[in-house]
């Protein structure tokens, strides 16, 4: 699978308003999830577009993918790292308040930020409960896999 195949898959997913998709091919597993304010349509894809044609007919051996970076203990708290490459955003849009600010108390599962990757908005959730003591990237700054996003002092 090359970048043009990936772009075509994402174009189809967006055109069909599909919010979750998983593909395993030649030992490579791709999973795309995006949040949507409206539920995904219950109808089948439009004629001429067969998403299942992208999935190989023979089962490939499962790929050993590294787990996403988890929260790590840091000097002043627990470090929450980026699970993907993309652009860091503190709020859902420029007119909304930030999901989390320094001094805020957060719960496990609470959205801390959004990372945009290939026009998909990925919500990054707190893996530990506690107080935000540092926000590492600036709003709108690109982040890499494993880059520190937040330092959370456990409660």
N, C-alpha and C positions, 0 to 999 in steps of 0.2 A: 504494500500500500504506500503510495507516495502522497505528497502534499496536495496534488490536484484531486486525488481520490477523496482525501479528507475534506477539502473545500466543497466538493460536490455533495458529500454526505451531509455536511453542515447546512448547505443551501437547501437540500431536500427537507431536512428536519425543520428548518425555519419556515419554509413555504407551507409545510403541512402542520405547523404549530405543534410539533411533537416535543414533549418536555423531557423525555428520557429515552435513551437508545443505547444498546449494548451490542458490540460486534466482536467476534473472535475469529481471526483468520491467520493462518500460517504461524501459530504460536504467539500472535500479538493480540492483546485484548484492548478494545477501545470502549470506554463508557462515557457518555455525554449526558449531563443532567443540567437543566436550567430551570429557574423558577419562573412561574407564570401566574399572572393574576387571574387568568381564566382557566378553567379546566380544559384538559386536552380533548379534542373532538373524539367522539366515539365512532365516527365513520371510518371506513377504510381509506387508504391513500388514493389519490386521484389516479385515473386510468393512465397507464404508461409508466408509472413509477412503482417499482416493486422493491421495497426495502429488503425483503427477505432474500432477494437475489444477491445481496452483498455478503450474505453469510455462507461460508463454505458448506458443501453437502456432507463432507466427511469431517468427523470431529478431530480437531487438532489437539495436541497435548496441551494442557493448561500451562500458560506462561508463568514463570516465577517473577512477578513484578515486586519491586520493593514497596513496602508500605509507605503511605504518606508520612511526612515528618510529623511526629507527635510533639506535644508540649514537652519541653525539656526543663529540668531545674536550672535556674540561673542564679547569679549571685544575690540579687534582690527579689527573686521570685521565680515563676515558671515562664519559660520562653515559649511563645506560640509562633510557629514557623509557617511559612507559605507552603501549601501543598502543591502549588502549580506556578507556572510562569504567567505573568500577566500584568495588568495595571491595578494598583491599590487604590481603592476609594473608601473613604470613611463614612459616606452617606449614600443612600439609594439614588439621590439626584442632587444637583447643586442647591436646590431650595429646601432640602430636608435637613433636619438636625443629624449630627453624626450618630452612628450606632453606639459608639463607646468613646468616652473621653477619659483623660487622666483623672484619677480619683473616683471614677464610677465603680460600683460594685456590680459584678457580673455573675451569672449562674451558668452552670454547665448547659451547653446547647444554645445559649444566647448568641445572636448574631453580633460579631465584632466589627466586620467590614465586608466589603465585596471586592473580589478580584475579577476583573474583566479579562477573559481570554477568548480570542476569536469571536467577538461579539456576544459571548455568553457571560452572564453575570453569575458568579459563583459565590454564594454566601459562606463566609468562614465563621465557624461557631467556636465558642469558648469550650475548651476541653477540661478546664478546671474552674472552680468557683473561687472568687476572690476580688481583689481591687486592682484596677489598671494602674500601673506605676510608670509605664513608658510606652509610647507609640513610636516605633522605629522609623517607618517610611513616612514621607510627606504625602498628602493627598494628591492623587494623580501620578505618583511616581511608579515607574516600572519595578517589579520585583521578580526574583528568580526563585526556582524551587529551593526550599530550605532557608530562604532569607528570613531573619527575625521580623515579626510583625508587631507583637505586643509582649510586654513583660507584665505578668499577673502575679501579685503577691497572694498566695493562697489564704483563704479565710479560715 
